[in-house]
Amino acid sequence: MNRIDIEVKLNRDRAWLLETLSQMSTDELTAPRTPSEHDPAKTWSFADHFVHTTLIERNWNEMFKRHLAGTQGMTLGTKRDGTRQSREEVMAGIHQWTEAWADQHRGKPFDELVRIGLAVRAETLALLSELTDEQLGSKIPGAPWADGTVGGIMAANADHGRTHFKWAKEGTATAEENE
């Protein structure tokens, strides 16, 4: 994926997501939609799903920087002693980490969540402007997202937002069926 395609995709999908979510009332944005993957006593709202994507994008930006600096970019699934974690261990850690982030931001006004996301997206776009075509095409060993390249994973941030919106929307339909 080239630089122009990545920028268009990132901007187009973020604009769609912001336009769609900003049309919702605060009650719609914060209503329970999907069960937490970490704590069964909690549920996630559209706002929780939205801010989750910011955390992942921030993490991916750090992964790109590590990779391009010549250190191990992909650290997910590796224990401190260097051995591999099981998929269950990896997912449990991710769910705990993302739940803590959601807890930290739960209850904040949507405008504040957008501001936090905008700061991270600005970092993503700055990285995109600085990287060479070769760096964008560089594969991150072990990265399971998109095609594993810096550019492909960077563009996947757009898909990530749409995926979480879809999950929250499906959770809404399920909640309405159960009423």
JOSULQUI-V220771 format. One line per field, one symbol per residue. burial: + if it has 24 or more other ideal C-beta (glycine too) atoms within 12 Angstrom, else -. A space follows every 10 residues. Layout:
BEGIN
burial = ???
END
This chain:
BEGIN
burial = +-+--++-++ +-++--++-+ +--+----++ ++++-+++-- --++++++++ ++++++++++ +++++-++-- --++++---- ---------- ---+---++- ++--++-+-+ --++-++--+ +-+++-++-- +---++-+++ --+-++--++ ++++++++++ ++-++-+++- ++-------
END
